[in-house]
Amino acid sequence: MSKSTLTPKQAYYLKQLQDAETNGQSIKALAEQLSIRIEALYNYRYTLRKKGWLAPVEHSTRRQASTNSSFVTVPTATSMG
């Protein structure tokens, strides 16, 4: 996927979002720092991901999430027999 051209505002928010990610800053904290509505910042992030400037979100699957579970399988009378 080739990257689309950014508007000056998009370029500004790209830098802000990248810096926040590098520093471990939350989106909420960044929005407060920039005095922007959090929804607007999420919209910029979505647009920048769609244009290929930010990496897409990697979602975990249920199977991946369940491998970290502390639950164990316990045999029951119906499963034994």
N, C-alpha and C positions, 0 to 999 in steps of 0.2 A: 504494500500500500504506500503510495507516495504521499508526502505531507502537503497539505493545502497551505496557501498563503494565509498569514495571520494579520488581523487588523492590529493597530497599535494597542488597543485595549486588551485584546487576546494575548498579545506578546507580553504585556505587563502582568496579566494574571497568570500566564504560564510561568514566568519567573517567580512570582510570589508563591505559587503552588509548589514548584520544584524546591524552593528554599525551605518552605514549611515542611515538606516531606523529608528533606535532608536533616532538618533540625528536630524532627519528631513532633512537630507542632500539629495540633488537631485542626480540622477545617473550621470548627466553631471558634477556636482561639484566633485563627487567621482572620475570619470574618469580623470578629470584634476589633482586632488590631487595625484592619483596613476600613472600619466603619462601613461595612457593606452587609446587606442581608445575607444570611447563610444560604438561602435558596438561590440567590444570584451567583454566589460562589460555586455552588454545586452545578449550576447551569454552565458556568464557564468551564468547570472541570469536565463535564459531560461533552461539551463541544470540542474541547481540546483533545479528549480521548478519541472522539469520532473522527477528527481531522488527522489523527495519528501522531500528535505531539506529546501525548502522555500515554503511558502503558495502560492497557485495559486491566480491569480488575480481575484477579484470579479468584474465582469462587471455589470453595471446597465442595466436594460431593459428600453425600451422606456416608458413603463407604469410607472415604478418607477421614471424616470426622469421627466415625465409629471406631476406628482403629486406636484412637486415643482414649477410649472409654474405659472406665474402671469397672464396668459391669462384666460379669462372667456368666456363661451358660451353666444352668443348673438342671440336671436331669430330673424329670418329674415322672410320676407313675404312668402318664399317658405317653410320654416320649420314650419310655423304656420298653414299651410293649406289647 
